[in-house]
Amino acid sequence: MDILRREGKNQMHFKVNNALSPKNYVQIRGFRGKAPQVASSDRETWLNTAVNRLNGKFFNAELPRCRASCGWPARGGLASKRRRYAECWPAEACTDKKSANIFMSPLIDDPECVLSLLAHELCHVAAGKAHGSSTFKRYAREIGFKEPFGEARPGPELAKHLKDLARELGAYPHSAIEPPDARRRQSTRLRKVVCPNCGYTVRTTRFWIDQGLPRCHDGGQMQLDQN
């Protein structure tokens, strides 16, 4: 579960929304003791419930208010290298100045991967304005991430907790988007035309070849290369 995430200088990392409606939850049957509440089939409820669980587990439920949702990062969401899978905007970027917003890439539907990214974001929340400093690294190390801490790579103990939490929350109610190949394709094939006398070469389209092959600068008739 090696999910890469780059830090952007305009992003900070906050979390938590403790005001989720009880009607969006169901109870686990057969759970001993106080039964935990599990998110419904609503995607954003699932994400915010996960945020609350992680906040309570690792940060004593003391992190600032934020909303988690599914959405494309501002940059690098479909990049071929160093693709971004999560992004958080601080409350200052919102018109109400009250809630930060975290967006999880629509490319991901694996619950353990999602939880790993959310936990990574919460380390930035805990670090506050020092989100790119040793403070963030300290939180990431304490909760169980492996170096380099710019990547959301959980160690064995953290991975076990995320796996247990994923089992408790159930399937992440989202179907991953599979975008078409983003690489630029050549729409028109250029054919090679060669002078048999001197080897002078040009490339042109089938349209112009059908109009007639050109003559070389030495006066020879150029021919279509069949190789």
C-alpha positions as CSV (number, residue, x, y, z in Angstrom):
1,M,0.0,0.0,0.0
2,D,2.6,2.5,-1.1
3,I,0.5,5.6,-1.9
4,L,2.6,8.6,-2.9
5,R,1.6,12.1,-2.1
6,R,3.4,15.3,-2.8
7,E,3.2,18.4,-0.6
8,G,2.0,21.6,-2.1
9,K,3.1,24.9,-0.6
10,N,-0.5,26.2,-0.6
11,Q,-2.0,23.2,1.2
12,M,-2.3,22.7,4.9
13,H,-3.9,19.7,6.5
14,F,-6.8,19.8,8.9
15,K,-9.6,17.5,10.0
16,V,-12.6,16.8,11.7
17,N,-16.3,16.9,11.7
18,N,-18.0,15.7,14.9
19,A,-21.5,16.6,13.9
20,L,-22.5,13.7,11.8
21,S,-26.2,12.8,12.0
22,P,-27.0,9.5,13.9
23,K,-29.3,8.5,11.1
24,N,-26.3,8.0,8.9
25,Y,-25.0,5.2,11.1
26,V,-25.8,1.6,11.7
27,Q,-24.6,-0.6,14.6
28,I,-22.3,-3.6,14.4
29,R,-23.9,-6.7,15.7
30,G,-22.0,-9.1,17.9
31,F,-19.6,-6.5,19.1
32,R,-18.7,-6.9,22.8
33,G,-18.9,-3.8,25.0
34,K,-20.0,-0.5,23.6
35,A,-20.9,-1.0,19.9
36,P,-19.1,1.4,17.6
37,Q,-21.1,3.3,15.0
38,V,-20.3,2.6,11.4
39,A,-20.8,4.8,8.4
40,S,-23.7,4.2,6.1
41,S,-23.4,3.7,2.3
42,D,-22.9,7.4,1.8
43,R,-19.4,8.1,0.7
44,E,-18.8,11.4,2.5
45,T,-20.2,10.0,5.7
46,W,-17.8,7.1,5.4
47,L,-14.9,9.5,5.0
48,N,-15.8,11.8,7.9
49,T,-16.5,8.8,10.2
50,A,-13.1,7.5,9.4
51,V,-11.6,10.9,10.1
52,N,-13.3,11.0,13.5
53,R,-12.0,7.5,14.4
54,L,-8.5,8.3,13.4
55,N,-8.7,11.7,15.2
56,G,-9.8,9.9,18.4
57,K,-7.3,7.1,18.1
58,F,-4.2,9.1,17.5
59,F,-4.9,12.7,18.4
60,N,-7.2,12.6,21.4
61,A,-10.1,14.1,19.3
62,E,-8.5,17.5,19.5
63,L,-8.0,18.4,15.8
64,P,-9.7,21.4,14.1
65,R,-13.0,21.0,12.2
66,C,-12.9,19.9,8.6
67,R,-14.9,18.2,5.9
68,A,-13.7,15.2,3.9
69,S,-15.0,14.5,0.5
70,C,-14.1,12.8,-2.8
71,G,-12.6,15.1,-5.5
72,W,-9.7,15.7,-7.8
73,P,-6.6,17.4,-6.5
74,A,-5.9,20.9,-7.9
75,R,-2.7,19.6,-9.5
76,G,-1.3,16.2,-10.4
77,G,-4.5,14.2,-10.1
78,L,-3.7,12.4,-13.4
79,A,0.0,12.9,-13.6
80,S,2.0,10.0,-15.0
81,K,4.7,10.6,-12.3
82,R,4.3,11.6,-8.7
83,R,0.5,11.5,-8.9
84,R,-1.4,13.1,-6.1
85,Y,-4.0,11.1,-4.3
86,A,-5.1,13.4,-1.5
87,E,-5.2,17.2,-1.0
88,C,-6.3,19.4,1.9
89,W,-7.2,23.1,1.7
90,P,-7.1,25.1,5.0
91,A,-10.1,26.9,6.4
92,E,-8.6,30.2,5.2
93,A,-9.2,29.1,1.6
94,C,-12.9,28.7,2.3
95,T,-15.4,31.5,2.2
96,D,-16.8,30.7,5.6
97,K,-13.2,30.5,7.1
98,K,-14.5,27.8,9.4
99,S,-13.7,24.4,7.9
100,A,-10.8,22.9,6.1
101,N,-11.6,20.6,3.2
102,I,-9.9,17.3,2.4
103,F,-10.4,15.7,-1.0
104,M,-9.7,12.1,-1.8
105,S,-8.8,11.2,-5.4
106,P,-11.7,9.4,-7.3
107,L,-9.0,7.0,-8.5
108,I,-9.0,5.2,-5.2
109,D,-11.6,2.8,-3.8
110,D,-9.5,0.6,-1.6
111,P,-10.5,1.4,2.0
112,E,-7.1,0.8,3.6
113,C,-5.4,3.1,1.1
114,V,-8.0,5.8,1.8
115,L,-7.5,5.4,5.6
116,S,-3.7,5.6,5.1
117,L,-4.1,8.9,3.3
118,L,-6.5,10.3,5.8
119,A,-4.1,9.4,8.7
120,H,-1.3,11.1,6.8
121,E,-3.4,14.3,6.4
122,L,-4.2,14.2,10.1
123,C,-0.5,14.4,10.9
124,H,-0.4,17.7,9.0
125,V,-3.4,18.8,11.0
126,A,-1.6,18.1,14.2
127,A,1.5,20.0,13.0
128,G,-0.6,23.1,12.1
129,K,1.3,25.8,10.3
130,A,4.4,23.8,10.8
131,H,3.0,21.2,8.4
132,G,6.3,20.8,6.4
133,S,8.6,20.8,9.4
134,S,10.0,18.3,11.8
135,T,6.8,18.7,13.8
136,F,4.9,16.8,11.1
137,K,7.6,14.2,10.9
138,R,7.3,13.6,14.6
139,Y,3.6,13.0,14.4
140,A,4.0,10.8,11.4
141,R,6.6,8.7,13.1
142,E,4.6,8.5,16.4
143,I,1.5,7.1,14.7
144,G,3.4,4.6,12.7
145,F,4.3,5.9,9.2
146,K,7.5,4.8,7.5
147,E,10.1,7.1,6.0
148,P,10.1,9.1,3.8
149,F,7.2,10.8,5.5
150,G,6.1,12.6,2.4
151,E,4.6,9.3,1.4
152,A,1.6,7.7,3.1
153,R,3.3,4.4,3.8
154,P,2.1,2.8,7.1
155,G,4.4,0.6,9.2
156,P,3.2,-2.9,10.4
157,E,1.4,-1.7,13.5
158,L,-0.4,1.2,11.8
159,A,-1.3,-1.0,8.8
160,K,-2.9,-3.5,11.2
161,H,-5.0,-0.7,12.8
162,L,-6.0,0.6,9.4
163,K,-7.0,-2.9,8.3
164,D,-9.1,-3.4,11.4
165,L,-10.8,0.0,11.0
166,A,-11.5,-0.7,7.3
167,R,-13.1,-4.0,8.3
168,E,-15.2,-2.1,10.9
169,L,-16.3,0.7,8.5
170,G,-17.0,-1.7,5.7
171,A,-16.4,-1.2,2.0
172,Y,-15.6,2.3,0.9
173,P,-18.8,3.3,-1.0
174,H,-17.1,4.5,-4.1
175,S,-16.2,3.0,-7.5
176,A,-12.8,4.0,-8.7
177,I,-12.6,6.0,-11.9
178,E,-10.4,4.5,-14.6
179,P,-9.5,7.4,-16.9
180,P,-8.5,6.7,-20.5
181,D,-4.8,6.8,-21.3
182,A,-3.9,10.4,-20.9
183,R,-0.8,10.2,-23.1
184,R,-1.0,12.2,-26.3
185,R,-1.6,9.9,-29.3
186,Q,-0.5,10.6,-32.8
187,S,-3.7,11.1,-34.7
188,T,-2.1,11.1,-38.2
189,R,0.7,8.8,-39.3
190,L,3.4,10.3,-41.4
191,R,4.8,8.2,-44.2
192,K,8.5,8.3,-45.3
193,V,9.2,9.3,-48.9
194,V,12.7,8.7,-50.2
195,C,14.7,9.7,-53.3
196,P,16.3,6.5,-54.7
197,N,19.2,8.5,-56.2
198,C,20.5,10.5,-53.2
199,G,18.5,9.2,-50.3
200,Y,16.9,12.6,-49.5
201,T,14.0,11.9,-47.2
202,V,10.8,13.7,-46.2
203,R,7.7,12.6,-44.3
204,T,4.1,13.4,-45.4
205,T,0.6,12.2,-44.9
206,R,-1.4,9.6,-46.9
207,F,-3.5,12.5,-48.3
208,W,-0.6,14.2,-50.0
209,I,0.9,10.9,-51.2
210,D,-2.4,10.2,-52.9
211,Q,-2.2,13.6,-54.7
212,G,1.2,12.5,-56.1
213,L,4.7,11.9,-55.0
214,P,7.1,14.9,-55.1
215,R,10.4,15.2,-57.0
216,C,13.7,15.5,-55.3
217,H,15.9,18.6,-55.5
218,D,18.1,16.7,-58.0
219,G,15.1,16.2,-60.2
220,G,14.6,12.5,-59.4
221,Q,11.1,11.0,-58.6
222,M,10.8,10.3,-54.9
223,Q,9.3,7.0,-53.8
224,L,7.2,5.8,-50.9
225,D,9.3,3.8,-48.4
226,Q,7.7,0.4,-48.0
227,N,9.7,-0.6,-44.9
